[in-house]
Amino acid sequence: NIIQLAVFGTDEVTKMAKVEIQFSANNLVVTSVDIRGVEPVDQRTRDSLQKSVTLAIEITTQSQEAGARREAERIEQEAKGKLERQRIMDEAQAEKARKELLSLQAESSAIESTGQAKAEAISRSEA
């Protein structure tokens, strides 16, 4: 509305903003205006605006970097947790295999000593 008022002016009768402007020299009628850019006239205002925009960009960038860092840390912690669980499961499986090996070794040793005792007994009985 401010731009429309500045470009088209106000109607003297209704005191409302005009919706078009007509040039009598060539009958050109302007009904709308597009804004391509707005720049402050005052240098101090322009500098302050530029500083604010730069600061906003820096803050946004820092926020995005912090978010990316947090996400990377979360993924790293998740991977470490999976790796630790896998290590514990592997150790448990290795311990189970060791227990089975010791059991089989004890059984083999018992069979061996039983067989040796039986062979000695047979040998004594034959002698």
Solvent accessible surface area in square Angstrom, and as a share of the most:
residue,aa,sasa,rsa
1,N,153,0.78
2,I,144,0.73
3,I,71,0.36
4,Q,54,0.24
5,L,79,0.39
6,A,84,0.65
7,V,62,0.35
8,F,9,0.04
9,G,27,0.26
10,T,62,0.36
11,D,48,0.25
12,E,132,0.59
13,V,136,0.78
14,T,80,0.47
15,K,151,0.64
16,M,133,0.59
17,A,38,0.29
18,K,74,0.31
19,V,106,0.61
20,E,76,0.34
21,I,50,0.25
22,Q,109,0.48
23,F,93,0.39
24,S,104,0.67
25,A,106,0.82
26,N,105,0.54
27,N,108,0.55
28,L,90,0.45
29,V,65,0.37
30,V,41,0.23
31,T,87,0.51
32,S,84,0.54
33,V,63,0.36
34,D,129,0.67
35,I,97,0.49
36,R,240,0.88
37,G,61,0.58
38,V,121,0.70
39,E,133,0.60
40,P,30,0.19
41,V,146,0.84
42,D,74,0.38
43,Q,101,0.45
44,R,194,0.71
45,T,68,0.39
46,R,84,0.31
47,D,75,0.39
48,S,66,0.43
49,L,90,0.45
50,Q,111,0.50
51,K,151,0.64
52,S,64,0.41
53,V,69,0.40
54,T,59,0.34
55,L,96,0.48
56,A,54,0.42
57,I,106,0.54
58,E,85,0.38
59,I,101,0.51
60,T,72,0.42
61,T,60,0.35
62,Q,113,0.50
63,S,68,0.44
64,Q,125,0.56
65,E,89,0.40
66,A,26,0.20
67,G,26,0.25
68,A,65,0.50
69,R,139,0.51
70,R,154,0.56
71,E,78,0.35
72,A,60,0.47
73,E,99,0.44
74,R,121,0.44
75,I,95,0.48
76,E,89,0.40
77,Q,113,0.50
78,E,87,0.39
79,A,56,0.44
80,K,109,0.46
81,G,27,0.26
82,K,113,0.48
83,L,130,0.65
84,E,74,0.33
85,R,142,0.52
86,Q,89,0.40
87,R,112,0.41
88,I,94,0.48
89,M,122,0.55
90,D,69,0.36
91,E,94,0.42
92,A,62,0.48
93,Q,126,0.56
94,A,45,0.35
95,E,96,0.43
96,K,150,0.64
97,A,62,0.48
98,R,126,0.46
99,K,148,0.63
100,E,98,0.44
101,L,97,0.48
102,L,114,0.57
103,S,62,0.40
104,L,96,0.48
105,Q,96,0.43
106,A,65,0.51
107,E,95,0.43
108,S,65,0.42
109,S,68,0.44
110,A,54,0.42
111,I,115,0.58
112,E,121,0.54
113,S,65,0.42
114,T,89,0.52
115,G,38,0.36
116,Q,109,0.48
117,A,59,0.46
118,K,132,0.56
119,A,57,0.44
120,E,78,0.35
121,A,53,0.41
122,I,85,0.43
123,S,66,0.42
124,R,172,0.63
125,S,92,0.59
126,E,138,0.62
127,A,119,0.92
